[in-house]
């Protein structure tokens, strides 16, 4: 006879979210098949039956996949130190010596 553990139906009832409401209104018989998640997100954004709040939520997740980043990411401390080391190594004093010339005259 089990006494502890989770009981079915116990606890607060979950609220229906806007996504759940849209999922209930969209029928799958008229929806086209999508190859990627981006195609599905674009279909949702262009669908007039979808509420604006859901479109905003979808766009938050779809926007990073539509355009590439325009700004190069920062290199941080290690990247900056590596750049400084390359500048110092490029100076004449710290350059490695030129290899010996192997010109042999066997005449």
Phi, psi and omega in degrees: 000106181287140182242329184253183176100179181286141179249135180296135179086358181276154176095180181287148176280140181281141178281149176283129180272172180295325179294321177296322179294320179291319179298328179286330183274333182278127178266147183273348181288330180262353182278137178285165176278140183248138178278323183228166177292329179295320178297319178295319179296319179293324177295319178297319181293327182270355181278120181288345182280347183275132179295157183297322180298322178290322178298321178294317179296318180295319182293329177301323182269335183273334185299319179297341182265354182273321182232148176286163178289140182265339184255135177287140182289151179292147182276337180084189183293317183291320179294321178293321179294322179293321177295318178296322179294324178293324178292316180294321181290338180282349179286156187295326186293325186258006179287147176291150181293156179292146179292155181292148179277129183256060179265110181246131178255106183257044180265000000 
